[in-house]
Amino acid sequence: MDLTFLMELVQKYGYVSMFIFNWLLLFGMPLPNEVAASFSGVLTEISYFNPIYAFISAYLGLITSNTFAYFLGRVLGKRLLDRLNRTRIKGTIDRFTQFMDKHGKMAISFSFFLPGVRWAMPYVVGANRYPFMQYMLYAYTAGFVWMFIYFNLGRTFPYAYESILQNLQIFLIALTVLIVGGIVLRYYFLSKASKK
């Protein structure tokens, strides 16, 4: 993956750029969230950036974009869900809605660690009018842990983090499929048992 564009942004805008490329992921920037988070950590090792300020900038970008998406979902509500259900993420939204109905608050936290679901989560939660203070508690805490893991992955392996992330993403996608498949199968067998 060519990160030249991000390097140019960093040279020009410094810490603000770390906020920007973690915030822009909300709008479909063609960059995996994990790469943006770990790239901020990489910059603290290969450049002059302070790790604490870099982490805060990246984390603020992540939670601001999530908060914006939550309120977008809350304001546009049903219309937004109807529109998103006509896109390629319909399945993701359906799975997250079912997961949220079943597991409630923990679904918000857990969704940060599932590729694809992480992107749809704040819209769905906002559209379902979930209380904002509870959303903040679970989303911001999980976002902090998620950012901490990937930021430090970038710091620990500044020259090998891309290959590590590729393997980790394959694992996380497989894990997501297994979890969603398990939930669907369990739901199927429980509904079949209740009919009897």
Protein Blocks (a to p, Z undefined) as FASTA:
>chain_A
ZZklmmmmmmmnommmmmmmmmmmmnopacdfklmmmmmmmmmmmmmbdfklmmmmmmmm
mmmmmmmmmmmmmmnmmmmmmmmmmmmklmmmmmmmmmmmmnmmmmmmmmmmpghjlmmm
mmmmmmnopafklmmmmmmmmmmmmmmmmmmmmmmmmmlmmmmmmmmmmmmmmmmmmmmm
mmmmmmmmmmmmmmZZ
